[in-house]
């Protein structure tokens, strides 16, 4: 299932450009052509490409000079150089400058297509590595209780198929994590996973986001834009909060699901796409259908295999694993020493209702990792951060609520301690900068730390 790519071809010979662009289009790729290095730089300022193929010998700046300019400018796009006057010295120089490959003319179409496929594969691996380093396990499903075992079994069952999945669950239960797990366990795992939150895009822009637009299609459309469907070609498109998609847009989405082709805004021809669509919502789609707020025909297209995610309150047995996972994640992201949550602290966490589900738990774990003064997070720390178990939804915030037995002074002190610790870590314990940030005299800052029980010496110890 080859991925469709957008290529930039640079050559001063119009015949070469015509034959190359024809070969790539027949292979399912899209090619933009230009006849000079200067024109290529101009195009790259306005548009992004998956691979650049450039001739070496051209009037004006050569392909080697173009390569050097692009690398100095920080362009990450794979660049392949082509020459009819190739020699070892030229190939070595191209490699040193950062060319992915160096090909000799006359070109073999088969070799050229393999080179492009290798460039796409390398680019995808680099993107995945960057994402993995950035996210540090953010997209890992955690839990081994009965509810999660059932969910994982359903994911394994449906991932290998092309069946359309509708993920249901409250906000913060991990719907995108489940969609990613389906993609990563599917035959499409080597291809893109693209997401779009339908509730976050203005109604007038969602068509362009999904299907793309041509240059000049509307005011502000200065360059051509590939929509989410084209970006996800060969892979998976995750449409979050599908219940919030405007009804008019639902009809256009239905057509794409039926026909397997999109048309860019301002375009005049359909473009074939091969995409698995996975959707999610926290709303009751059947109720929306009855209210004429969601198309019945689209509902039947997407509601083939519903997956319902349990709220965190029904996953009490998963708390130790979740807390441990988030503690490691938070410590790695912030360069902190990893805290240990006592059994009593986890017991306190279980008592809370968790209206924000797993997402809220992750935020609380980060707050507690910052607030707790020792190596362990104790039950008392949890009580200071969370509202009491019987607090009504939407009641006092975690900062103001404290525990049912904490006085106003105790809660204010806990908040002061949290702010102080955050600023100390942010300024890397540079006390002058901390004092300036908090509007305190340096001498008063030391006294304040002592009053709040902050042991600067232990906190500064190498971890």
CORGIRA-V762467 format. One record per backbone hydrogen bond with DSSP energy under -1.0 kcal/mol. CO is the residue of the C=O (numbers start at 1). NH is the residue of the N-H. If there is no record, write none. Layout:
co=CO nh=NH
co=CO nh=NH
//
This chain:
co=5 nh=30
co=6 nh=50
co=6 nh=51
co=7 nh=32
co=8 nh=53
co=9 nh=34
co=10 nh=55
co=13 nh=17
co=14 nh=18
co=15 nh=19
co=16 nh=20
co=17 nh=21
co=18 nh=22
co=19 nh=23
co=20 nh=24
co=21 nh=25
co=22 nh=26
co=23 nh=27
co=24 nh=29
co=25 nh=28
co=30 nh=7
co=32 nh=9
co=34 nh=11
co=36 nh=40
co=37 nh=41
co=38 nh=42
co=39 nh=43
co=40 nh=44
co=41 nh=45
co=43 nh=47
co=51 nh=8
co=52 nh=80
co=53 nh=10
co=54 nh=82
co=56 nh=63
co=62 nh=66
co=63 nh=67
co=64 nh=68
co=65 nh=69
co=66 nh=70
co=67 nh=71
co=68 nh=72
co=69 nh=73
co=70 nh=75
co=71 nh=74
co=78 nh=52
co=79 nh=100
co=80 nh=54
co=81 nh=103
co=82 nh=56
co=83 nh=105
co=87 nh=91
co=88 nh=92
co=89 nh=93
co=90 nh=94
co=91 nh=95
co=92 nh=96
co=93 nh=97
co=94 nh=99
co=101 nh=81
co=103 nh=83
co=108 nh=112
co=109 nh=113
co=110 nh=114
co=111 nh=115
co=112 nh=116
co=113 nh=117
co=114 nh=118
co=115 nh=119
co=116 nh=120
co=117 nh=121
co=118 nh=122
co=119 nh=123
co=120 nh=124
co=121 nh=125
co=122 nh=126
co=123 nh=127
co=124 nh=128
co=125 nh=129
co=126 nh=130
co=127 nh=131
co=128 nh=132
co=129 nh=133
co=130 nh=134
co=131 nh=135
co=132 nh=136
co=137 nh=140
co=145 nh=149
co=146 nh=150
co=147 nh=151
co=148 nh=152
co=149 nh=153
co=150 nh=154
co=151 nh=155
co=152 nh=156
co=153 nh=157
co=154 nh=158
co=155 nh=159
co=158 nh=161
co=164 nh=305
co=165 nh=279
co=166 nh=307
co=167 nh=281
co=168 nh=309
co=170 nh=173
co=172 nh=359
co=174 nh=178
co=175 nh=179
co=176 nh=180
co=177 nh=181
co=178 nh=182
co=179 nh=183
co=180 nh=184
co=181 nh=185
co=183 nh=186
co=186 nh=189
co=188 nh=191
co=192 nh=236
co=194 nh=238
co=196 nh=240
co=197 nh=200
co=202 nh=205
co=202 nh=206
co=205 nh=209
co=206 nh=210
co=207 nh=211
co=208 nh=212
co=209 nh=228
co=210 nh=229
co=212 nh=265
co=213 nh=225
co=214 nh=217
co=218 nh=221
co=220 nh=222
co=221 nh=216
co=225 nh=213
co=227 nh=231
co=228 nh=232
co=230 nh=233
co=232 nh=235
co=235 nh=276
co=236 nh=194
co=237 nh=278
co=238 nh=196
co=239 nh=280
co=240 nh=198
co=241 nh=244
co=242 nh=245
co=246 nh=250
co=247 nh=251
co=249 nh=253
co=250 nh=254
co=251 nh=255
co=252 nh=256
co=253 nh=257
co=254 nh=258
co=255 nh=259
co=256 nh=260
co=260 nh=273
co=262 nh=271
co=264 nh=267
co=265 nh=214
co=271 nh=262
co=274 nh=234
co=276 nh=237
co=278 nh=239
co=279 nh=167
co=280 nh=242
co=281 nh=169
co=284 nh=288
co=285 nh=289
co=286 nh=290
co=287 nh=291
co=288 nh=293
co=288 nh=294
co=289 nh=292
co=295 nh=299
co=296 nh=300
co=297 nh=301
co=298 nh=302
co=299 nh=303
co=302 nh=304
co=305 nh=166
co=307 nh=168
co=311 nh=314
co=312 nh=315
co=315 nh=318
co=316 nh=319
co=318 nh=322
co=319 nh=323
co=320 nh=324
co=321 nh=325
co=322 nh=326
co=323 nh=327
co=324 nh=328
co=325 nh=329
co=326 nh=330
co=327 nh=331
co=328 nh=332
co=329 nh=333
co=330 nh=334
co=331 nh=335
co=331 nh=336
co=340 nh=377
co=342 nh=346
co=343 nh=347
co=344 nh=348
co=345 nh=349
co=346 nh=350
co=354 nh=357
co=356 nh=360
co=357 nh=361
co=358 nh=362
co=359 nh=363
co=360 nh=364
co=361 nh=365
co=362 nh=366
co=363 nh=367
co=364 nh=368
co=365 nh=369
co=366 nh=370
co=367 nh=371
co=368 nh=372
co=375 nh=340
co=377 nh=342
co=378 nh=382
co=379 nh=383
co=380 nh=384
co=381 nh=385
co=382 nh=386
co=388 nh=391
co=392 nh=395
co=397 nh=401
co=398 nh=402
co=403 nh=406
co=407 nh=411
co=408 nh=412
co=409 nh=413
co=410 nh=414
co=411 nh=415
co=412 nh=416
co=413 nh=417
co=414 nh=418
co=415 nh=419
co=416 nh=420
co=417 nh=421
co=418 nh=422
co=419 nh=423
co=420 nh=424
co=421 nh=425
co=422 nh=426
co=423 nh=427
co=424 nh=429
co=425 nh=428
co=427 nh=430
co=429 nh=431
co=430 nh=434
co=431 nh=435
co=432 nh=436
co=433 nh=437
co=434 nh=438
co=435 nh=440
co=441 nh=445
co=442 nh=446
co=443 nh=447
co=444 nh=448
co=445 nh=449
co=446 nh=450
co=447 nh=451
co=448 nh=452
co=449 nh=454
co=450 nh=453
co=454 nh=456
co=455 nh=459
co=456 nh=460
//
